[in-house]
Amino acid sequence: MKKRALLFYLLVIPLLSGCSIFGTSYAHLEQLRIVQTLGVDGREQGVRLTLATAGEEENPCLSADGVTISAALSRAQSRSTEEALFCGHVRQLVLGERTELAPFLRFVGRSADLRLDTPLWLLRDCSAETLLSGTGSGSRGITEILSALETELEQRGDSRSFTAGHVLQSLEQRGSALVCLLDYTRAAEQGKKGPAQTAVLSGFAIVQDGQARAYLKAEELLGVNLLRNHLGVDQLTLRDLNNRSAVLEIRRGSSRLKPLWAEDGSLHGLDLTVKVEAALLEGDNRALGDEYLDDLVAKLEAAVSGQLRSLLRRAKLLQADYLELGPRVEAASPLAFQRLERPFSELLPELEISLTVQGSIQHEYDME
């Protein structure tokens, strides 16, 4: 028994000593109040911080105001008199409407407790305090709900693109970034004390200069992942030859980018070729055979092409390289890219972009 206790403390003490607990270098586990989700709301003078903690079903949230985030954290600690706040295990970061993005990201990057690989979420028409304090019930609170959404993003592509670190890097290097957008809405299931509220992924915000400039729908993540070459497994619903819904499971996809250079060294265009492979998940091609699948392939290519052209059009309009095309041009022609007279995002409106989409569909595992 003594050997087990010794091993436990050898493992736990270095973990706690590596992360400050607002001035406390060590505390017994039973005296810690572990923060799992951190929410920030901008105020006219300062911020309002909301902390969703683990293991407290009746009162899982704690809020405090401050002129700065650090001041708000200190005030939150003073209100948690019996337990020391521990932020070394924050799993989700949430920003309410009208909250300045850049100062918060810089704080995360400099903090000894918070991690840059933590998912970042933005709210539209809602405060972080409202979301954190009013979402979920019982053992399924805001942290568990956001973790489930994070898993969904991982299945569809590369969720690392939406962490605080990736957003900060994208803003500093390219001047724009995509951030996951949440809606605060009534849950489908009813809670014990009435309708439970929940958070759902409503889309993505295109952020420039620390503010959301435009929004993408959640289903447009398919096109984003294709252009970023981070596609996982996704779904697309089309109308088939019988005017019925046919569900395609997008299993593989990739894009090839070829920069087009003029003789004087200037970049005048991009040649994009996108391949999409899908399986027929719901639908029936047995009556029409190849004709049915050929029709779906044409509609798949048209749907993907339309989504990609819309994404590229917004990138040109905003002069925002949120699709991360610039790094791909640089990887293809590093020396020529370094000689560009203007940033790639400023060149976007002038570039001629040629787009080709090639689709294929299989109807597998039929039982005869």
N, C-alpha and C positions, 0 to 999 in steps of 0.2 A: 504493500500500500504506500509506504514511504517513497519507494522508487517511482511509482506512478505520479505522486504529488510533485516530486523533484523534477521529473520530466515535464510536467505541465508548466511549472514556473519557468523552466529554462526556455520553453517555447514562447510563452506569453509575455514575459518581462521585456525581451528585446523588441517585440512588436510594439508594446506600449511606449517604451523609451524612445522609439524612432519617430513617434508622432506626438507633438505637443497637444495638451488638452487645455488650451487657453491658459498657459502658465503652469499647468500641473504635469510634471514629467512622468508620474506614476500614480495609479489609483487601483484599488481592488476592483475586480470585475463587477461585484455586486453593487459598487458605488458609482458605476458609470451609467450615463444615459446616452446610449448610442444613437447618433443622428444618421438616418438612412437617406432622407430626401431633404434637400436645401432649396428653399424658394426665396426669391428676392423681388420686391416691388419698389419701383422708383417713387419717391415723394418730391414735393417742391423743394424741401430742404432735407436731403438725405435719403435713406432707404428704410423699408420695413422688411425684416427678415422673419421667415417662418421655417421652423425646423420640425420635420416629422420623424419621430423617434421610434425605436423598436421596443416591443414588450410592454406597451402600455395601451391596452384596448380602450380604456375610458377616456384618457386624455393624451393622445399620441402627438399633439402639436403644441409648439411653444412659439410665440411671436414676440418680437421686440423691435423698437425703432432706434435709429442712430443716424448721426450726421454722415458716418461712413459705415461700410460693412463691418469693419473691425469693431467700431463702437457698438453697433447693433449686436454683434456676437458677445461682446463683454456684458452688455445689458441682459442678454438672454441667459448667460451664465449666472448672473446675480439673481435671476428669477428662479433658477434651478438650484436652490440652496442645499438640498439634501444629496444631490447627485452631480458629479462632474460631467460636463458635456464632452463627448468624444466624437470628433468629426473625421477620424481616420478611416471610417468605413462608409462614407457618403457614396451612395450608389446612383443617385439621380440628381440633376440640377434643373430647376425650373425658374424661368423668368416671366413675370407678369407683364401685361400690356404697359406700354410707355416706359419700360425699364431700359436704361442705356446698356447696350450689349458690351461694348469695348471695355469700359472700366471693370465690369464684372469678370470678363475673361482674363484681364491682366491680373486681377486679384487671385483668381484660381491658379494662374501660372506661377505666381510668387508665393502662394500659401504652402506651408510645410505640411498641412493636413489634407487639403483637397487635391484630387488627381485630375490631370488633363485628359485621361482616357475615360472620364465619366460622361455618359450621355447627357446632351443638353436639349432642353425642350422650351419652346416659346408658347405663350398663351395669347389668344386674340379675344378681346372683349371680356376679359376675366383677369382677376388678380391671382397671384400665386398663393396668397393666404386663403382665398376662397377655395381654390382647388385642393390644397393640401388638407385643410380642415374639414372640407365637406365631401371628400371622395371616399367611397368604399365604406365598409363596415366590418367590425369584428377583426379577424385575422387577415383579411384581404383589404389592405389600405392602399394608399397612393403608391407606395414603393413597389408593392407586388403588381399593381396594375401597369405601372410604367415598365417594370421588368418584363412583363408579358408582351408589351408593345415592342420592346427592344429585341426580344426573341423573334417576333414577326419580321422586323427589319433585317435581322441576320439571315433569316431564311430566304428573303427576297433579294438580298445582295450583301453589300459590305456596310454594316452598321457603324463601322469606325469612322465613316465619313461624316457622322453627325455627333461626334464627341466634342467636348469643349476644346481640346487640343487641336483637332482637325479644323474646326471653325476658326479658331484664332490664327492658325497657320495660313489658312486660305485667305482670310481678311488681310493679313499682313503681306502676303506674297502676291495675291491677285486682286485684292480690293473688294471681293465679294465672296459669299458663301451661302450654302443651303443649311437651314436649320429646321428641325422637325417642329410642326405646328400642332398644338393640342386644342381640342374643344372640350368644354365642361358641359356634360349633358346627363340626362336621366338614364340610369342603367336599365337594361332590359329586364333584369330580375329585381324583384321588390325586396327591400330590406325589412328587417324585423320591426323597425319603428317607422315604416313608411317607405316611399320611393327613395332608393339609394342613388346617389350621383356617381358618375364615373368620368374617366378621361378617355378620349378616343383620338386616334391619329386622323386629323382632318386634312393634312397636306404638308406643304413645306413653304417656308418663307425665303425669298431671295433677299439677302441682307447686304446692304452697302452703306458705308459711312456709319455703321452701328445701328442702322434702322432697316426695317422691312420695307422694301420697295415694291415687291410684287409677290404673288402667291401661286403655288402649283397645287393641283389636286393630288390626292394620295395615289390615284392610279397612274399618274405621270411618272412615278418612280421607276416604272418599267423602262421608259425612254432614257431617264437619267442614268440608270445602271448600265444600259446598253452602250451609251456614249462614254461612260467611265470605265467600261470593261469590268464591271463588278456584278454581273447578273447572277442571281441565284435561281430559285424556283418561283415563278409567278403565274398568274392566271389572267386570261383575257376572254371575255364573252362576246360572241359575234352572232349575227343572224344567218342561218344556213339557207340552203336552197328551198327548204320548206317553210321559210320564215319563222323558224323556231330557234330558240336559244341553243347555241353550241358553245361549250366551255372548253377552251384550250389551256393545257398546262405548258407554260413556257419552261423548257428544261435546260436549254443551252442558248447562248447568244453571245455575239462578240462584234466589235467594230474595228475596222482598219482605217487609219487616218493617214493620208498622204498630203503633205504641204506642197503647194504649187508656188514656185519661186520665179520671179521675172529675171531677165538678164541683168538688170541693174542691182539685183540682190534683194529687191523688195518682195514681200509676201503678198500675193494677189488672190489666193484662193485656197480652199481645202477640198480634197476628194475623200468622201466618207463612204465606205462600203460596210453595210450592217447585215449580219446573218442571224437568223432566228430559227431555232428548231423547237417544234411543239408536238405534243401528243393530244389526240382527241380524247378528252376526259368525259365529256357528256355530249352525246349526239349519235346519230345512226346513219352510216354511209352504206349499209348493205343494199338498200334499194337502188341507189344511184351509182354506187361504186366510185370509180376514179373521178367522175364528173363532180360528185359531191365534195371530195377532197380538193380537187383543183379549184373549185369555187371558194372553199375556205382558205386555201393558200393565198389566193388573190386578195381576199378580204383581210387576211392577216397582214400581208405586206402593205396594204393600203392603210390599215389602222396604225401600224407601227410607223410608217412613213409620215402620216399626218401628225402623230404625236411628236416625232423627232423634229419635224419642220417647225412646229409650234414652239418647242423648246429653244431651237436655234434662233427663231425670230425674236423671242424675248431677250435672248442673250445679246443680239445685235442692238435691239431697241434700248436696252439698259446699259450697254457697253459693260456687261458683267460676264466674266468668264466663270460662272458658277458650275458649268459643265466640265471644267478643268481640261479644256482643249489645249491651252497654252503649253502646259508641261509635256503634252504628247508631241506638239510641234517641236519643242526644244529637244526632246529625246530623239526625234527623227533627224533633225538638222541642227545640232547644237551650235556650231560656229555661225551659221546663217542667222539663227535665232538671236544670238548675242549681238549681232550687228544691226538688229532692228532699231530704227530711230525713235519709235514710240512703243509704249507698253502694248502687249498683245490685246488687252481688252479694248483699247482705243482703236485698234485696227479692225475689230470685229464688224462694225457696220459696213465697212468697205469691202469685205472679203466676199468673193463668189464661192458659195458652198454647193458642191455637187453631191447629191445623196442617192445612193442605190440600196434598196432593201431586198434581200433574198430570203424567202421563207420556205419552210418544209414542214409537213404534218404527217405523223404516223397514227394509224388506228391499231393499237396493240391489244394483245391479251383477250381477243374475242373468244368466246366459248361456242363451239359449233354444236 
